[in-house]
Amino acid sequence: RVSPPLQKPALETVRSSLRLLNASAYRLQSECRKTVPPEPGAAVDYQLLTQQVIQCAYDIAKAAKQLVTITTREKKQ
């Protein structure tokens, strides 16, 4: 069985979720790179860094959930 094409609102939601997923993954990668100090002895604020990584992970999970919800909804129709 072939799934019907996504409706306009669903398509926009998919695009929005994919943008959030992509941006959050990029931010996560960037934040993780900060765990290695640019030079020996340079200070790293691990508490702030941990908060940033947690926020990125939350945004990734949120975007993934949106995509799963849309996909599940489309399959049921």
FIVEX-372367 format. One record per atom (N, C-alpha, C): residue number from 1; residue in three letters; atom name; x, y negated, z negated. Coordinates in nm, 3 decimals. Atoms other than C-alpha are relative to their C-alpha. Layout:
BEGIN
 pos code site       X       Y       Z
 NUM  ALA   CA       X       Y       Z
...
REM end
This chain:
BEGIN
 pos code site       X       Y       Z
   1  ARG    N   0.083   0.118   0.000
   1  ARG   CA   0.000   0.000   0.000
   1  ARG    C   0.088  -0.125   0.000
   2  VAL    N  -0.075   0.125  -0.012
   2  VAL   CA   0.131  -0.340   0.097
   2  VAL    C  -0.064  -0.104  -0.090
   3  SER    N   0.051   0.106   0.088
   3  SER   CA   0.099  -0.617  -0.159
   3  SER    C  -0.042  -0.119   0.083
   4  PRO    N   0.040   0.122  -0.072
   4  PRO   CA  -0.091  -0.924  -0.045
   4  PRO    C   0.103  -0.110  -0.023
   5  PRO    N  -0.096   0.109   0.020
   5  PRO   CA   0.119  -1.236   0.004
   5  PRO    C  -0.035  -0.080  -0.125
   6  LEU    N   0.022   0.081   0.120
   6  LEU   CA   0.164  -1.453  -0.304
   6  LEU    C  -0.085  -0.122   0.034
   7  GLN    N   0.079   0.122  -0.015
   7  GLN   CA  -0.091  -1.730  -0.345
   7  GLN    C   0.090  -0.120  -0.028
   8  LYS    N  -0.081   0.121   0.012
   8  LYS   CA   0.040  -2.087  -0.338
   8  LYS    C   0.042  -0.031  -0.145
   9  PRO    N  -0.043   0.028   0.137
   9  PRO   CA   0.033  -2.147  -0.718
   9  PRO    C   0.100   0.104  -0.051
  10  ALA    N  -0.091  -0.105   0.045
  10  ALA   CA   0.203  -1.811  -0.781
  10  ALA    C   0.137  -0.017   0.065
  11  LEU    N  -0.126   0.020  -0.070
  11  LEU   CA   0.468  -1.884  -0.520
  11  LEU    C   0.079  -0.114  -0.064
  12  GLU    N  -0.066   0.112   0.065
  12  GLU   CA   0.547  -2.218  -0.683
  12  GLU    C   0.052   0.040  -0.138
  13  THR    N  -0.044  -0.047   0.131
  13  THR   CA   0.567  -2.049  -1.023
  13  THR    C   0.122   0.090   0.014
  14  VAL    N  -0.115  -0.085  -0.026
  14  VAL   CA   0.805  -1.789  -0.881
  14  VAL    C   0.123  -0.086   0.028
  15  ARG    N  -0.113   0.089  -0.032
  15  ARG   CA   1.025  -2.061  -0.736
  15  ARG    C   0.050  -0.072  -0.125
  16  SER    N  -0.036   0.069   0.122
  16  SER   CA   1.019  -2.252  -1.064
  16  SER    C   0.074   0.095  -0.096
  17  SER    N  -0.064  -0.099   0.088
  17  SER   CA   1.106  -1.938  -1.262
  17  SER    C   0.139   0.037   0.050
  18  LEU    N  -0.131  -0.033  -0.056
  18  LEU   CA   1.390  -1.853  -1.025
  18  LEU    C   0.099  -0.115  -0.018
  19  ARG    N  -0.088   0.116   0.024
  19  ARG   CA   1.528  -2.207  -1.055
  19  ARG    C   0.047  -0.001  -0.144
  20  LEU    N  -0.035  -0.003   0.142
  20  LEU   CA   1.517  -2.181  -1.436
  20  LEU    C   0.099   0.114  -0.027
  21  LEU    N  -0.088  -0.116   0.018
  21  LEU   CA   1.678  -1.836  -1.423
  21  LEU    C   0.140  -0.031   0.052
  22  ASN    N  -0.129   0.033  -0.061
  22  ASN   CA   1.955  -1.955  -1.192
  22  ASN    C   0.075  -0.106  -0.081
  23  ALA    N  -0.064   0.108   0.075
  23  ALA   CA   2.026  -2.275  -1.384
  23  ALA    C   0.046   0.049  -0.138
  24  SER    N  -0.035  -0.050   0.133
  24  SER   CA   2.025  -2.095  -1.719
  24  SER    C   0.118   0.096   0.005
  25  ALA    N  -0.112  -0.092  -0.016
  25  ALA   CA   2.259  -1.824  -1.595
  25  ALA    C   0.130  -0.078   0.026
  26  TYR    N  -0.117   0.085  -0.027
  26  TYR   CA   2.496  -2.090  -1.462
  26  TYR    C   0.047  -0.068  -0.129
  27  ARG    N  -0.034   0.065   0.128
  27  ARG   CA   2.482  -2.276  -1.796
  27  ARG    C   0.062   0.100  -0.097
  28  LEU    N  -0.053  -0.103   0.089
  28  LEU   CA   2.542  -1.952  -1.987
  28  LEU    C   0.146   0.031   0.036
  29  GLN    N  -0.136  -0.026  -0.046
  29  GLN   CA   2.850  -1.881  -1.777
  29  GLN    C   0.092  -0.115  -0.042
  30  SER    N  -0.079   0.117   0.036
  30  SER   CA   2.975  -2.234  -1.837
  30  SER    C   0.027  -0.005  -0.150
  31  GLU    N  -0.016   0.002   0.146
  31  GLU   CA   2.916  -2.214  -2.213
  31  GLU    C   0.096   0.110  -0.046
  32  CYS    N  -0.088  -0.110   0.038
  32  CYS   CA   3.092  -1.877  -2.235
  32  CYS    C   0.146  -0.032   0.033
  33  ARG    N  -0.138   0.039  -0.035
  33  ARG   CA   3.398  -2.021  -2.060
  33  ARG    C   0.060  -0.091  -0.108
  34  LYS    N  -0.050   0.092   0.103
  34  LYS   CA   3.423  -2.276  -2.342
  34  LYS    C   0.054   0.073  -0.123
  35  THR    N  -0.051  -0.074   0.115
  35  THR   CA   3.506  -1.998  -2.589
  35  THR    C   0.152   0.014   0.007
  36  VAL    N  -0.146  -0.002  -0.017
  36  VAL   CA   3.860  -1.999  -2.448
  36  VAL    C   0.047  -0.144   0.001
  37  PRO    N  -0.046   0.140   0.004
  37  PRO   CA   4.028  -2.323  -2.554
  37  PRO    C   0.085  -0.034   0.122
  38  PRO    N  -0.077   0.041  -0.118
  38  PRO   CA   4.178  -2.522  -2.265
  38  PRO    C   0.150   0.004  -0.023
  39  GLU    N  -0.142  -0.006   0.035
  39  GLU   CA   4.508  -2.528  -2.448
  39  GLU    C   0.013   0.065  -0.138
  40  PRO    N  -0.017  -0.064   0.131
  40  PRO   CA   4.648  -2.332  -2.745
  40  PRO    C  -0.013  -0.101  -0.113
  41  GLY    N   0.018   0.086   0.117
  41  GLY   CA   4.542  -2.481  -3.075
  41  GLY    C  -0.114  -0.100   0.012
  42  ALA    N   0.112   0.093  -0.017
  42  ALA   CA   4.253  -2.684  -2.928
  42  ALA    C  -0.119   0.049  -0.081
  43  ALA    N   0.116  -0.034   0.083
  43  ALA   CA   3.946  -2.693  -3.150
  43  ALA    C  -0.120   0.037   0.087
  44  VAL    N   0.123  -0.042  -0.067
  44  VAL   CA   3.631  -2.512  -3.041
  44  VAL    C  -0.110  -0.001  -0.106
  45  ASP    N   0.114   0.004   0.092
  45  ASP   CA   3.297  -2.585  -3.212
  45  ASP    C  -0.086   0.123   0.027
  46  TYR    N   0.069  -0.127  -0.026
  46  TYR   CA   3.174  -2.226  -3.228
  46  TYR    C  -0.146  -0.003  -0.044
  47  GLN    N   0.140   0.010   0.042
  47  GLN   CA   2.855  -2.319  -3.413
  47  GLN    C  -0.086  -0.062   0.112
  48  LEU    N   0.071   0.065  -0.110
  48  LEU   CA   2.745  -2.556  -3.137
  48  LEU    C  -0.003   0.091   0.123
  49  LEU    N  -0.009  -0.090  -0.114
  49  LEU   CA   2.863  -2.313  -2.871
  49  LEU    C  -0.098   0.116  -0.013
  50  THR    N   0.094  -0.110   0.025
  50  THR   CA   2.661  -2.033  -3.030
  50  THR    C  -0.144  -0.046   0.023
  51  GLN    N   0.135   0.054  -0.022
  51  GLN   CA   2.348  -2.252  -3.031
  51  GLN    C  -0.028  -0.017   0.149
  52  GLN    N   0.018   0.019  -0.144
  52  GLN   CA   2.400  -2.335  -2.663
  52  GLN    C  -0.021   0.134   0.071
  53  VAL    N   0.013  -0.133  -0.061
  53  VAL   CA   2.444  -1.967  -2.571
  53  VAL    C  -0.137   0.059  -0.033
  54  ILE    N   0.133  -0.050   0.039
  54  ILE   CA   2.130  -1.875  -2.766
  54  ILE    C  -0.108  -0.068   0.083
  55  GLN    N   0.099   0.072  -0.080
  55  GLN   CA   1.934  -2.146  -2.582
  55  GLN    C  -0.001   0.049   0.144
  56  CYS    N  -0.009  -0.052  -0.137
  56  CYS   CA   2.060  -2.022  -2.245
  56  CYS    C  -0.065   0.138   0.009
  57  ALA    N   0.058  -0.134   0.001
  57  ALA   CA   1.967  -1.665  -2.334
  57  ALA    C  -0.152  -0.006  -0.011
  58  TYR    N   0.145   0.018   0.014
  58  TYR   CA   1.620  -1.781  -2.441
  58  TYR    C  -0.061  -0.043   0.134
  59  ASP    N   0.052   0.047  -0.129
  59  ASP   CA   1.570  -1.966  -2.111
  59  ASP    C   0.002   0.110   0.105
  60  ILE    N  -0.008  -0.113  -0.094
  60  ILE   CA   1.684  -1.660  -1.914
  60  ILE    C  -0.114   0.098  -0.029
  61  ALA    N   0.109  -0.093   0.037
  61  ALA   CA   1.440  -1.438  -2.106
  61  ALA    C  -0.136  -0.058   0.038
  62  LYS    N   0.126   0.066  -0.035
  62  LYS   CA   1.160  -1.692  -2.054
  62  LYS    C  -0.027   0.009   0.151
  63  ALA    N   0.015  -0.006  -0.146
  63  ALA   CA   1.218  -1.705  -1.678
  63  ALA    C  -0.028   0.143   0.044
  64  ALA    N   0.021  -0.141  -0.035
  64  ALA   CA   1.239  -1.325  -1.657
  64  ALA    C  -0.143   0.043  -0.035
  65  LYS    N   0.137  -0.034   0.042
  65  LYS   CA   0.911  -1.292  -1.849
  65  LYS    C  -0.102  -0.060   0.098
  66  GLN    N   0.090   0.063  -0.096
  66  GLN   CA   0.742  -1.537  -1.613
  66  GLN    C  -0.005   0.081   0.129
  67  LEU    N  -0.006  -0.078  -0.124
  67  LEU   CA   0.859  -1.335  -1.313
  67  LEU    C  -0.070   0.135  -0.015
  68  VAL    N   0.066  -0.129   0.025
  68  VAL   CA   0.742  -1.006  -1.466
  68  VAL    C  -0.151  -0.021  -0.005
  69  THR    N   0.143   0.029   0.011
  69  THR   CA   0.404  -1.160  -1.549
  69  THR    C  -0.062  -0.023   0.137
  70  ILE    N   0.051   0.029  -0.134
  70  ILE   CA   0.357  -1.291  -1.195
  70  ILE    C  -0.004   0.128   0.084
  71  THR    N  -0.008  -0.124  -0.079
  71  THR   CA   0.469  -0.964  -1.037
  71  THR    C  -0.108   0.098  -0.042
  72  THR    N   0.102  -0.092   0.052
  72  THR   CA   0.240  -0.758  -1.260
  72  THR    C  -0.139  -0.046   0.041
  73  ARG    N   0.130   0.056  -0.036
  73  ARG   CA  -0.054  -0.988  -1.193
  73  ARG    C  -0.027   0.021   0.149
  74  GLU    N   0.017  -0.017  -0.144
  74  GLU   CA   0.001  -0.973  -0.816
  74  GLU    C  -0.026   0.146   0.037
  75  LYS    N   0.020  -0.143  -0.030
  75  LYS   CA   0.020  -0.591  -0.817
  75  LYS    C  -0.139   0.045  -0.037
  76  LYS    N   0.134  -0.040   0.044
  76  LYS   CA  -0.312  -0.566  -1.001
  76  LYS    C  -0.109  -0.050   0.094
  77  GLN    N   0.102   0.058  -0.088
  77  GLN   CA  -0.493  -0.778  -0.742
  77  GLN    C  -0.013   0.075   0.129
REM end
